[in-house]
Amino acid sequence: MEQGMSEWFVNTTRTAQNKFSFRTANLYEDAIRSTRDLVAQYSNEGIAHAGRYTQKVADIVLERFQAIEGILREIYIDPFADHSFNESERKELSLIVTAAYERELDRAIGMADNLCSSFVGANPERYASAIAALRYTATVSRARLDEAAMSVGRFEAALPSKQSTAPVNTQPDDVDATAMIDALIDEGRVFFQKITDLLERVGAQRKPQEQVTVAELKAWYTGMTELFELRFGAESPEYKVWAAGLEQIRLFGFENVGRFNPPGGHWELHNLGEALGLLTKIRLLQFRKRKTDSTSEELSGLHPKIAKRCRALFSAREYDSAVLAAFTAVEEQVRARSKAPATDVGVNLIASAMNPKSPALKFSDIPAEQEGYMALFRGSIGAIKNPLSHRTVGHSDPVRVTELLGLASFLMKLIDDLP
């Protein structure tokens, strides 16, 4: 028995492998029969229709290949949903699913290659788009399967400590999401450059890797939509920006093709450029989210009034204004609780409100301690707030500013604790 794996797990995965092999053995048989009819049809129409033939073959093979994800889920993922696993078993399951999917992808690509080359000959340029569509479908499906496998993993990881009720974080990791979007932008730029080169050198001989087909572009747009829905969710700002923007691009092109040429002169370049703009918007959304999350984490323990006044200023790196706002809030709270007139300000307000002889705000029955509290408030207003009221101090260290905001928060909580 494999080390670290239960007998049940080993037997179940072996049975699953046999089931998967049986279910997929004849997956492409009807595709082969269908293409025989196509060969007869397009042979009569001539080689000029080779593009239509390869597109139909691509659609047939792609349709069969798309069934692989469901079969893998049914055989490898679903049966494990109600069972407990250790880490070794989870990793083994993930490896088995990945290996099975990769084998089927290679098989589908080989099938498309054989079926296409049987008609157009050994000329990969003519059916490069079919292969590209398969690869894009594989990328999206693989991501979904990986998410499903990780769900099993999260379930299993929680099993050893069944008493634990800590929530599992299933949200996208911001750093990984940002890296993914950067990679998509780079890929889109490569497409853009290829199309530009094609349009500038019409009729020139090009290598297959230098070409871009309509089917390849379509697969890219479709793959992006499915990837964003999978990665972020259909209700996420990222998905909504992409889906709504893509629909606007489609409608704009549909309504205006033939009426005028877009900037740049070509609709393919215009649409792709707009799509890259959408990716950049999503990239900025991620940046703002990370910045907001970071700020919220840094200011999470502050008094609510301090956090409310200072969060936006701190996030915008307006550090002088953030500190001034914090200690102004303290001063206002002192005035409100002591019922002092609006004319009492600054250190004079503190002295009158906390004077040990007759304090309106009494922190301690011991005169020396009450005087200490007064000195704490008075020093904070005099040394921190007042200079900012009259000149630019130039706070630039976010750590130091966070500490100052923490001091203001501490003073506010002292006031809140008063009877």
C-alpha positions in Angstrom: 0.0 0.0 0.0 1.2 3.5 -0.8 2.8 5.2 2.2 0.4 7.5 4.1 -2.7 6.4 2.1 -5.6 4.3 3.4 -6.6 1.1 1.7 -10.0 2.6 0.9 -8.3 5.6 -0.9 -6.0 3.4 -2.9 -8.8 1.0 -4.0 -11.2 3.8 -4.8 -8.7 5.7 -7.0 -7.7 2.6 -8.9 -11.4 1.8 -9.5 -11.9 5.5 -10.6 -9.0 5.2 -13.1 -10.5 2.1 -14.6 -13.9 3.8 -14.9 -12.4 6.9 -16.4 -10.5 4.8 -19.0 -13.7 3.0 -19.9 -15.8 6.2 -20.1 -13.4 8.0 -22.4 -12.2 5.1 -24.6 -14.7 5.8 -27.4 -15.2 9.5 -26.8 -14.1 10.5 -30.3 -15.6 7.6 -32.3 -18.6 9.6 -33.5 -16.3 12.6 -34.2 -14.3 10.4 -36.5 -17.5 9.3 -38.3 -18.7 12.8 -38.6 -15.4 14.0 -40.2 -15.6 11.3 -42.8 -18.8 12.9 -44.1 -17.1 16.3 -44.0 -14.2 15.1 -46.0 -16.5 13.8 -48.7 -18.4 17.1 -48.7 -15.4 19.5 -48.8 -13.4 17.3 -51.1 -16.0 18.0 -53.8 -15.9 21.8 -53.0 -12.1 21.9 -53.2 -9.1 22.9 -51.1 -10.4 26.5 -51.0 -12.9 25.4 -48.3 -10.2 23.8 -46.1 -10.7 26.6 -43.6 -14.4 25.7 -43.2 -13.5 22.0 -42.8 -10.9 22.6 -40.1 -13.2 24.9 -38.2 -16.0 22.2 -38.2 -13.5 19.6 -37.1 -12.3 21.9 -34.3 -15.9 22.4 -33.1 -16.5 18.6 -33.1 -13.4 17.7 -31.2 -13.8 20.6 -28.8 -17.4 19.6 -28.0 -16.2 16.1 -27.1 -13.2 17.3 -25.2 -15.4 19.6 -23.0 -17.1 16.5 -21.6 -13.8 15.5 -19.9 -14.2 18.0 -17.1 -17.6 16.6 -16.2 -16.4 13.0 -16.3 -13.4 13.8 -14.1 -15.7 15.5 -11.6 -18.1 12.6 -11.6 -15.5 10.0 -11.1 -12.7 11.6 -9.1 -14.1 14.6 -7.3 -17.7 13.8 -6.3 -17.1 10.4 -4.7 -14.6 11.9 -2.3 -16.8 14.8 -1.1 -18.1 13.0 2.0 -14.8 11.3 3.1 -11.9 12.4 5.2 -8.4 12.5 3.7 -4.9 13.2 4.9 -2.6 15.6 3.1 -0.8 12.8 1.2 -4.1 11.5 -0.2 -5.2 15.0 -1.2 -2.0 15.6 -3.1 -2.2 12.2 -4.8 -5.8 12.8 -5.9 -4.7 16.2 -7.3 -1.9 14.5 -9.3 -4.1 11.8 -10.6 -6.7 14.3 -11.9 -4.1 16.6 -13.4 -2.4 13.7 -15.2 -5.6 12.3 -16.5 -6.6 15.8 -17.8 -3.2 16.3 -19.5 -3.4 13.0 -21.2 -6.9 13.8 -22.5 -5.7 17.2 -23.7 -2.8 15.6 -25.6 -5.3 13.1 -27.0 -7.7 15.8 -28.2 -4.9 17.8 -29.8 -3.6 14.7 -31.5 -7.1 13.9 -32.7 -7.6 17.4 -34.1 -4.2 17.3 -35.8 -4.8 13.9 -37.4 -8.3 14.8 -38.6 -7.3 18.2 -40.0 -4.0 17.0 -41.6 -5.9 14.1 -43.3 -7.6 16.8 -45.4 -5.2 19.7 -45.7 -2.0 17.8 -45.3 0.9 18.4 -42.9 0.2 22.1 -42.8 -0.3 23.2 -39.1 -0.8 26.8 -40.1 -4.3 25.9 -41.5 -5.6 24.5 -38.2 -3.6 26.4 -35.6 -6.8 28.0 -34.4 -8.3 24.6 -33.6 -5.4 23.8 -31.4 -5.5 27.2 -29.8 -9.2 26.8 -28.9 -8.5 23.4 -27.3 -5.7 24.9 -25.2 -7.8 27.8 -24.0 -10.7 25.5 -23.1 -8.2 23.3 -21.2 -6.8 26.4 -19.3 -10.3 27.3 -18.0 -11.4 23.7 -17.3 -8.1 22.9 -15.5 -8.6 26.0 -13.3 -12.2 24.8 -12.3 -10.9 21.3 -11.6 -8.1 22.7 -9.5 -10.6 24.7 -7.5 -12.7 21.6 -7.0 -9.7 19.6 -5.8 -8.7 22.4 -3.5 -12.2 22.3 -2.0 -11.6 18.7 -1.2 -8.3 19.7 0.3 -9.8 22.4 2.5 -12.4 19.9 3.8 -9.7 17.4 4.5 -7.4 19.9 6.2 -10.1 20.8 8.7 -10.8 17.2 9.6 -8.0 16.6 12.2 -9.4 19.4 14.4 -13.1 18.9 14.1 -13.7 21.3 17.0 -12.2 24.1 15.0 -14.8 26.6 13.7 -12.3 28.9 12.1 -13.7 30.1 8.7 -11.8 28.9 5.6 -10.6 31.7 3.3 -11.9 30.9 -0.2 -11.4 34.4 -1.6 -8.8 34.9 -4.4 -5.4 35.8 -3.1 -4.8 39.4 -4.1 -1.2 38.9 -5.1 -2.0 35.8 -7.2 -4.9 37.6 -8.8 -2.8 40.6 -9.7 -0.1 38.4 -11.2 -2.8 36.6 -13.2 -4.2 39.9 -14.6 -0.6 41.1 -15.5 -0.1 37.9 -17.4 -3.4 38.4 -19.3 -2.4 41.9 -20.2 0.9 40.7 -21.5 -0.8 38.0 -23.5 -3.3 40.6 -25.0 -0.4 42.8 -25.9 1.3 40.0 -27.8 -2.0 39.4 -29.7 -2.2 43.1 -30.4 1.4 43.2 -31.8 0.8 40.1 -33.9 -2.4 41.6 -35.5 -0.6 44.9 -36.1 2.3 43.1 -37.9 -0.2 41.0 -39.9 -2.0 44.1 -41.1 1.2 45.9 -41.9 2.6 43.0 -43.9 -0.4 41.7 -45.9 0.6 38.8 -48.1 4.0 38.2 -46.4 5.0 34.7 -45.4 4.8 34.1 -41.7 5.6 31.3 -39.3 2.6 29.7 -37.5 3.6 31.3 -34.2 3.4 34.7 -35.8 -0.2 34.3 -36.9 -3.5 35.1 -35.1 -6.8 33.7 -36.4 -10.4 34.9 -35.7 -11.1 31.6 -33.9 -8.0 32.1 -31.7 -9.1 35.7 -30.7 -12.7 34.4 -30.1 -11.3 31.7 -27.8 -9.2 34.3 -26.0 -12.3 36.5 -25.3 -14.4 33.5 -24.2 -11.6 32.2 -22.0 -11.2 35.5 -20.3 -14.9 35.7 -19.5 -14.9 32.2 -18.0 -11.7 32.7 -16.2 -12.9 35.9 -14.5 -16.2 34.3 -13.5 -14.3 31.3 -12.0 -11.6 33.3 -10.3 -13.6 36.1 -8.8 -17.3 35.1 -9.1 -20.2 36.4 -11.3 -21.1 39.1 -8.7 -17.5 40.4 -8.3 -16.6 43.9 -9.5 -13.8 42.3 -11.6 -16.2 40.1 -13.5 -18.8 42.8 -14.0 -16.3 45.3 -15.4 -15.1 42.7 -17.9 -18.5 41.3 -18.9 -20.2 44.7 -19.2 -17.2 46.3 -21.0 -17.0 43.4 -23.5 -20.7 43.7 -24.2 -20.3 47.5 -24.9 -17.4 46.7 -27.2 -19.5 44.1 -29.1 -22.5 46.5 -29.4 -20.3 49.4 -30.5 -18.7 47.3 -33.2 -22.0 45.7 -34.3 -23.7 49.1 -34.7 -20.9 50.8 -36.5 -19.1 48.3 -38.7 -19.5 49.6 -42.2 -20.4 53.1 -41.1 -16.9 54.3 -40.2 -13.5 53.0 -39.3 -12.5 53.1 -35.6 -9.3 54.8 -34.4 -6.4 52.9 -35.8 -8.4 51.9 -38.8 -9.2 48.3 -37.9 -12.0 46.9 -35.7 -9.9 43.9 -34.6 -7.2 46.3 -33.1 -9.8 48.7 -31.7 -11.7 45.9 -29.9 -8.6 44.3 -28.6 -7.3 47.7 -27.4 -10.6 48.3 -25.6 -10.3 44.8 -24.0 -6.8 45.6 -22.8 -8.2 48.8 -21.3 -10.8 46.7 -19.4 -8.0 44.5 -18.0 -6.1 47.6 -16.9 -9.3 48.8 -15.1 -9.5 45.4 -13.3 -5.8 45.7 -12.5 -6.5 49.1 -10.8 -9.5 47.5 -8.9 -7.1 45.0 -7.5 -4.6 47.7 -6.6 -7.2 49.7 -4.8 -8.6 46.6 -3.0 -5.1 45.7 -1.7 -4.5 49.3 -0.7 -7.9 49.5 1.1 -7.5 46.1 2.7 -4.0 47.1 3.9 -5.2 50.4 5.3 -8.2 48.7 7.0 -5.9 46.2 8.6 -3.5 48.9 9.9 -6.3 51.0 11.3 -8.6 48.1 12.4 -8.0 48.6 16.1 -8.5 52.3 16.3 -11.4 54.1 18.0 -14.3 54.3 15.5 -14.3 58.0 15.4 -10.6 58.2 14.8 -10.8 55.5 12.1 -13.7 57.2 10.4 -11.9 60.6 10.2 -8.5 59.3 9.3 -8.8 56.2 7.1 -9.2 58.1 3.8 -6.5 60.6 4.7 -4.1 57.8 5.7 -4.9 55.8 2.6 -4.1 58.9 0.5 -0.9 59.4 2.4 -2.1 62.8 3.7 -0.3 62.0 6.9 -0.2 65.5 8.4 -4.0 65.9 7.8 -4.7 62.4 9.3 -2.8 63.2 12.5 -4.4 66.6 12.8 -7.9 65.2 12.2 -7.3 62.5 14.9 -6.3 64.9 17.7 -8.9 67.5 16.7 -11.4 64.7 17.3 -9.9 64.2 20.7 -10.1 67.9 21.5 -13.8 68.0 20.3 -14.6 65.0 22.5 -13.0 66.6 25.6 -15.1 69.8 24.9 -18.3 67.8 24.4 -17.9 65.7 27.6 -16.8 68.6 29.7 -19.5 70.9 28.3 -17.0 73.6 27.8 -17.8 76.6 25.6 -16.6 76.6 22.0 -14.1 79.4 22.9 -12.1 76.9 25.0 -9.5 75.4 22.8 -6.1 73.6 22.9 -4.1 73.2 26.1 -6.4 75.7 27.9 -9.4 73.5 27.3 -7.5 70.5 28.7 -6.4 72.5 31.8 -9.9 73.6 32.6 -11.5 70.3 31.9 -9.0 68.1 33.8 -7.7 70.4 36.6 -7.1 68.1 39.6 -8.7 70.6 41.9 -12.2 70.6 40.2 -12.1 68.3 37.1 -15.0 68.1 34.8 -13.4 64.9 33.4 -12.2 62.9 36.4 -10.0 60.0 35.6 -8.7 59.3 39.1 -9.5 60.2 42.7 -5.8 60.5 43.4 -4.7 64.1 42.6 -1.3 63.0 41.3 -2.8 60.5 38.9 -5.4 63.0 37.7 -2.6 65.5 37.1 -0.8 62.8 35.1 -3.9 62.3 32.9 -4.1 66.0 32.3 -0.5 66.1 31.4 -1.0 63.3 28.9 -3.8 65.0 27.1 -2.2 68.5 27.4 1.1 67.2 26.0 -0.7 65.4 23.1 -2.6 68.5 22.1 0.4 70.9 22.6 3.1 68.8 21.1 1.2 66.9 18.3 -1.9 68.8 17.3 -1.0 72.4 17.7 2.1 72.4 15.4 0.0 70.9 12.7 -2.6 73.6 13.1 0.0 76.3 12.3 2.5 74.7 9.9 3.4 71.7 7.8 5.2 69.2 9.9 5.8 66.7 7.1 4.9 63.4 8.5 6.1 60.8 6.0 6.6 57.5 7.9 3.3 55.5 7.9 4.5 53.4 10.9 5.1 56.6 13.0 1.7 58.0 11.9 -0.1 54.8 12.8 1.5 55.1 16.3 0.2 58.7 16.6 -3.2 57.7 15.5 -3.1 54.9 18.1 -2.3 57.5 20.8 -5.3 59.6 19.7 -7.4 56.4 19.8 -6.2 55.6 23.3 -7.1 59.1 24.5 -10.6 58.7 23.0 -11.1 55.4 24.7 -10.1 56.9 28.1 -12.8 59.5 27.6 -15.3 56.8 26.7 -14.5 54.9 29.9 -15.5 57.8 32.1 -18.7 57.4 34.0 
